[in-house]
Amino acid sequence: MAMSASLPAADAFRRANPAESEGPAEAWRVARAVVDYGCAILQAGPSLRDNRRLRDAVLAALLRRLLVTSESAITLLSRGLVEPALSQARTPLDIELSFRLICTDPTD
C-alpha cells in the first residue's frame, strides 16, 4: 500500500521563527539558569534529616516536579505555544502552597 499527500506550507508552530528569537535573550537565559540551579541542588543529593526524613523527601520530590514543570513551560513558550504553557501555570502555584503547608506543619 502506498500513500502520498502534499504537506501544507503553513508553519503553524512557527518553527522557522520561534518565539525565543523575539523575546529578550537575557530573560530566556535567566529562566534556564534558574532551572539548572534547581537541578544542581537536587543532584547534590538533598540530605534527609533523621527527624524529618519524610518531610525532606516530599519537599525534594515537589522541587523536582517544579523543575520539570518549569522546563516544560520554558520549552513551550520558546516555541510560541502560549496556551499549553499557561495551562501549566497552576502546578507551580499548587507546589508553592504545598511547600507552605509542609513547612508550617510541626509533624513529620
N, C-alpha and C positions, 0 to 999 in steps of 0.2 A: 504494500500500500504506500502510495506516495502522496504527499500533501504539499501544497505550495500556497503561499499567501504573500501579499506585499505589506510591509510594515509602514505604518503612518509616519510621516516626517515630524510630527509634533514631539516636542521634548517636554512631556508632561511633568517629569520630575526634575527638570532644569539641570540635567547632567552637564550640559555644555557651559552653563554659567551658574554654579552653585551659590547659595546664599552666603556661604562662608567668604566668598570673594567680594561681597558687597559690604559686609559689616566691618567694624573696626578690628584690625588684626590683633591688637592688644587684648581686647575682650575675649576673643577665641583662645588666645594663648593663656590667659589667666584662668579661664574656665577649665581648660585641660590640665593646667598645673595644679589646681585645687584637687581634682580627681586623682592625679598622680601622687600628690602628697598624702591623700587619704589611703591610697593603695600601699604606699610605703609604710604607713603606720600599721596597717593590717599585716603586711609581710614581715614586719619586725616581730610579729608574734605577740599579740596583746597578752600580758601576764594575767592570769586568773588568780585573784587574791583568795586565800584559803577561806576567809569568812564571807566572801561574796562571789564564789565561783559561778553560780547560776546567773547572777546579775551581770557579771562581766562577760560571760559567754553570750547572753542575749543582746547586750549592747554591741558587742563585736559583730554579731550577725546582722543587727539593724544597720550598723555602719556599712557593712558590705552591701546590703540591699540599697542603701542610699547612694553609694558609689556607682553601682551598676545602673540604677535609675538615672543618675546624673549624666553618666557617659552616654546612655541611650538618648537622652534628651538633647545633649550637645550634638550627637550624630544626626538626629532627625532635623534639628534646627539648621545644621550646616548644609543639609540637602534641601532646605526650604520647605520642609514638611511641618508647618507650624501646628496644625490641628492635632496630629498624633503626639507631638511634644507637649502640647498643653493638656492633653488628656492624662498625661503622667504627672501633672503638677500636684495632684492630691497626695501622691505617695510620699514625697519629702515632708509634706505637712503632717501626714499620719505618723511618720517616723519621728518627727520633732516632738509631737505630742507624746508618743511612746517614751522617748528619752526623758521628757519632763516627769511623766508618771513613774517611771522606773527609778529615776534618780531621787525623787522625793519620798519614795516608799521605804520605810525603815527595815522592812523584811527582805530576805534574800529570795 
